[in-house]
Amino acid sequence: MTRSKTRPAGAHGARQRVAPGGTQEGLRRHNLGTLLRHLHLSGPLSRAELTGRMGLNRSTIAGLVSQLAALDAVREERPGGTRASAGRPSLVVQPRSDAVQVVAADVGVRQVTVALAGLGGEVMARRQRRVTSPTPEGVADLLGSLVCDLLADPAAGRHIVGAGVSIPGVVRQGDGCVRFAPNLGWTDAPFGELLQRRLVRMRVHVGNDADLGALAEHLRGGARGVDNVVFISGEVGVGGGLILDGRSLRGAGGYAGEIGHMTVRPDGRPCRCGARGCWETEIGSAAVARALGMPEATMAELAAGLRAAPSGPGTPVEELGRWLGVGVANAVNLLNPQLVILGGLLEDVFLAAGDAVRASLAAAVLSAPAEQLRIQVPRLGGDVLLAGAAELAWEDLLADPVGVLRRPGPRMSDPPRTMGA
């Protein structure tokens, strides 16, 4: 999902010497973004390490670091933690998570979580609230209120450079319009526009939850260094995020990956999308609740129920695992990933009924792609969607640190404007 045309900066050997536009200023801004991306994804690095990674000379690296330090994006320390501005051994350059931050939000069907994420990935502060008004306007109001609260937190930095939001639905790439989110009850909701009105002077980006889960695991989690990944997120519904040949596969309008709506049982149950027999009708939260006999349970209660329920042959949990394996086999046959990551409630299904998943997968998958395949749960755990939303928000800064850090932004004394304020 990253807009960079290179591999993530965390990968060694990523040398970026040609800048878009071909001007010296364009080259410098490109190199500033590349250096900052290395620090953002890899953490503190010495000047010598940055020189080796970027293939630039030491004086050029020193100049780039000095410019980023003047923008509050980095600071330098002697090895061991003593602050310094010159001398040997090579100084360690650290991203300023305390000064440069983004807002990340994970919108679920029943609750929202909002966090301040610092440069480098550290969560500085967070808030969580139940959704009481599930309309697009109500959720945008709730997010605006929570962001105001976050910006008053002592951990809030000087530069809040953007906001990223994870949504369980089909999101139009250009403007954040949520075309279809059946589990939220939204159709053609201009959510990006609604939230932008409430978060003035802060650029808002909206993305599909599974796409952002794939992005987060690819950049920071268990899929780091893996070029072909399918991330499958299961909560109320089921969605897929796709990384192929090291790049996100999002489709012409950003709608690719709606894997939960592939038909696996033509005579099956009606789906909220209007079709019948979609994969999510067999493995989504409603299916899990039926299997456990817990129709009113929360996601946390369903996860606990899966851990406690019997999962041997003939049990409802084994049946869940069998259908999970069927859908994974379809994805593997179509996309030939190296890695499939099962997140959300599907993580608990996999852990409870792994044998059934593997048996069902083995019966349906082609042998050649199966030989290259691993299946695992997210390394980033429950924060995977929040981390993906943060990475979406960082894209502008990492493309042009100078332009973004010099523009006006919200401060503690200038919070986002909410409706009615």
N, C-alpha and C positions, 0 to 999 in steps of 0.2 A: 503493500500500500504506500510505501514511501515514494515520493515523487522523484527522488534522486535517481539518476541514470546509472549509478555505480552500485556496487555491492555495499552492504552496510559497513560503516567505518570500523566496526569492531573486528571485521575480518582482516587479518594481516595481509599485507601486500596490496592494499587498495591505494593505488597511486593515482592522484588526480591532478594532471598537469595542464589540461586544456579547459578553458573556461568558455561558457556560452558568450557570444558576442565578440570575443577576440580582443577586447580592449584591456589595457593594463589595470584599469579600475575594476573591470569585470573579473579579470583573473584574480585580483587581490580579494575581492569579495567572495569569490568561489573558494579560494584557499582558506579564508577565514571560516566559512561554513564547514568545509571539510575538516579542518582542525577541531572545530567545536563539536562536530559529530563524533569524532574519535573519542573525545573526552566524555561526551554525553553517554556513549554506549559502553565505553571501556573503563571509565573512571579515571583517577589521577594517572598521568603519564609524565615521564621526564622529557625534557627538551630533546634529549638524545633519542628517546623512543619515538617521539613525534617526527624527528628528522628521518629516521629509518622508515617509518610507515608512509610518510608523504613523499619521500624522495626529493626533498628540498634541502637547500644548504642551511647551516646553523644560523646564519645572520637573518635569513628570511623567516625562519621559524621564530627567532627572537622578536622580530618586528611584528609578526602576526600575534604572538602572545601579548606583547605590549599593547597593541590596539584593543584586543579583547579584554585585557585587564582594565583599560581606561573606560570601557563600556560596562564594567562591573560583571562581566560574564565569567572571568576566571581570576584566580590568584595564584601566586607562586610561593613555594616554600622550599627550604633546604630539606634534603632527605632527613627524616626523623621529626619533622614538624616545625622547625625553627623558621620563622618568616624571614625572607631575604629578597633582594632585588638583583643581586649579582653574585658571582663567585662559582666555585666548583666544590664538590661534584655537581653534575647537571641538576638544575633546579627541577622540582616536581610541579607540574601545572595541574591545578584542581578546578573542576567546574564549580561555580558559585551557586549551590542549591539554595543558599539563604537569600540570595539577591534576585535570581532570575527563576521565575516559576510559571506554570500554566495551571489552569483549572481543568480538572478531569471529572466527568460525570458518567455514571452508569445508571441508566433508566431501566428499571424493571417493571413488571406488571403491578407489583404491590408496593415497591419501595424504590427510592432513589438514594444513591450514594454520591457525594461530591467531595473532591479532595484538591488540595494544593500540592502539586508535584514539582519538586525542584529539578533544575538542570542536573542531569546525572541519574534521575529516576527515583530519588528519595521522596517518599510521601511526608510532607511537612505538617499537614493538618487535614482532618476529614470531618464530615458531617453526614448523618444518615437520617432519613425521615420516611415515614409511610406516606403513600400516595392516597390522599382523600378525595381529590378531584382529578379523575383520570383523563380528562379532556386534554388536547394539546395545549390550550391556554392555561389550564390549571397546572399542568406539569411545568410549563415555562415559568409561571408565577412562582412555583415552589423552588425551582432551580435558581431563579433570580434572588429570592430571599436567602437561600442557603449560601449563594456566592457572596452576597453582602455580608453575611455573618462570617464567612471565611476571611474576607479581606480585612476584617477587624481583628482577626486572630494575631497574637504576637508573632507567630511564625511567618506571617505574610511578608513577602519580599518587596523590594523597591520596584521591580519590573514584573508585572503579570502580563505575559506576552500573547495570550490566546486562551481559547477554551475548546475542549474536545468532548463530544458527547456520544455515548454508545446507546443505540436504540435497537430493540428486538423487532426489526421490520425491514422492508425494502426501502432503501434510502436513495434518492436521486443525488448523484455525485456533485452536480454543479451548485445546488443551492440548499441542500439539506432538507428538501421536501420529503416527507415520509409518505411514499406512494401507497403502501399497504402494510399495516401492522395489525393483523387480525386479533392477536392476543391482547393488544392495547385497545382495539376497537377503532383504530384510526384509518382513514382513507384520504389520500391526497392532502395531508395536513402540512401546511407550510411551517414546519416546526423550526427550521433553521432561521427563518425570518422572524418568527415570534420570539425566539430566544435572543436574537440579535437586538431587537428593540429593547429588551430588558437589560442586556449587558452592553451598554454603550461604551465606545472606545475600547472594545475587546473583540477581536475577530473570532467568530464562532464557526466551528467545524462539526458536522454531524455525520456519523458513520454507522453502518450495520454492526451489530454486536459480534457476530462470528468473524467478520472481516477484521475487526479490531483485536479480537482474541488471537487470530492468526498472526497479525502484525506484532503484537506484544511477545508472543512465544518465539517468533522468528528473530526479533531483535534482542530480546532479553531472557528468554526462557529456554525450554527444552528443545526448541527447534533452531537454536542459534547455530549457524554454519550449515544448516540443512536447506537445500534449494527447492525441494518438492514436498510440500506439506499440505495436508487437509486438516483443518481444525473444525471439529463438530461440536457446537454448543447446544445443550439441551436444558431448557427450563420449562416454561409453559409450552413453547414451541421448540422447533429444532432448526438450526441454521448452520451453514457451512462457510468457512473462510478458506480461500485457496491461495497458496503460494506455489507457483510453477516456474522453474528455472530461475529462482531467486527473486521473482517479481510477483506482485499481487495480481491475480486474475479477477477483474471486477466487472468485465463485460462492457458493452457499448454505453450503457447508462448508469453503470454501477450496481446492477441488479444480479450479477452472477452469484452463485453459491446457495440458492434457496433449496438446499438439498433435502430439507424436511418435507418438501412438497413433491418429491418424486413418488410416483405410484408404485407401491409394493404389493398391494392387495386390492385389485380392481373391485371386488365385491365387499370391501371392508367398510369401516365406519365413515360417516361424513366428517369432513375436515372443516375447520373454520374458514378456510380459503374458498370453500364452495365446491371443491372436488370430493372424491371419495377414495378411501384407501391410501391416503398419503402416509409416508413413513412416520411422521410425527404422531399420527393417530395410534401407532403401535408402540412408540417409545417415549412420547412426551409425558408431561406431568400428569395429564388425565389418565393415560395408560398405566403409569406407575401407581396412581391413587387407586385405580380399579384393582390392580394386582394385589395391592396391600390391604384393600378394604378400608381405605382412609380417605373418603371423598372430600373432607373439609380440611385436610392437612396443609400446613405451610410447606415450602420447599425444604426447610431445615428438618421438619418432622418427617417428610418423605425420605430424605437422605438417611436419617436415623433409622427409619423403618426398613429401608433396604439393607442396612448393615445388620439388623437384627433378624430379618426374615430368613426362613429356610430357602435354599436355592438349588436343591438337588433335582434330579430328574422328575419331571411331571409337575413341578411347582410353578406358580405364576411368575416368580422371579426368573426362573430358567427360561420361560417363554419370552419375557422381556429381553433377556440376553440373546435368545435366538433371533429375534427381529432386529436387534442392534447389529448382529453379525451379518444379516442379510443386506442391510443398507450399506454397511462399511464395505462389503464385497463389491457392491455396485460402484461405489466411489473409487475403489482401488482398480477395478477393471477399466473404468473410464479414464482415470487420471494418472495412474501409475505413480503414486506418491512413495517417497521413502519413509514417511512418518505420518501416522494418523494420531491426532490428539483429541481425546474425548473430555469435554469440559462440562461444567454445570452438573445437572442431575445425572447425565450420562456417565460421568466419572464414577458415581456411586453404583450405577447399574453394572458397569464394567468390573468394578472391584467385587461386587456381590456375585456376579454370574459370569466371570471371566472364562470359565471352561465352556459354557454354552456359547458365548460370543465367538470364541476361537473355533469351536466345532462347526458352527453355522458358517463362519467365514471360510473355513477350509473347504466346505462342501460347495461353495459358490464362486470362489475366486479362482482366476487363472493362475497356473503354477508360476509362470515367468514373473509377473509383478509381485506375487506373494513372496518370492525369494528375496526381494529387496525391502520388504515392509517391516516396520516396527509400529506397535500401538502403545501409547502411554497416556498418562493424565497430565494436565498442565503443571509445569514446574512453578509457575507463578501463583498457583492455587486460586483462591476466591477473588484475588485482586486482578485476575488476568484481563477482564474487560475494562476495568478502571485504568490499568496500565496501557492498554491499547488506545483508549480515549486520550490519554496524556500524549502518547507518541503522535497521534493525529494532530494535536494542538502544537507540537514542537516543529512541524514541517516548515512553517513560514520562517521561524527564527533560524533554523539550520540551513535554509536556502539563502538567507540574506541577514546575517546578524546585525550589520550596521543599520540597515534600513528599519528593521523591527525595533531595535533597542533605542533608536533615536526618536521614534514616534511617540506621541503622548499615549499614556495608558492609564488604567484605573489605579488609584492609590488608596490607602486607608482613609485619607481625608476626602477622596473623590470616588465613592463606591458606585457600582453599577446602578443605573436607574431602573427601578421596577415599576410595574403598572400601578398607577395611583400615587407614585412618589412625587 
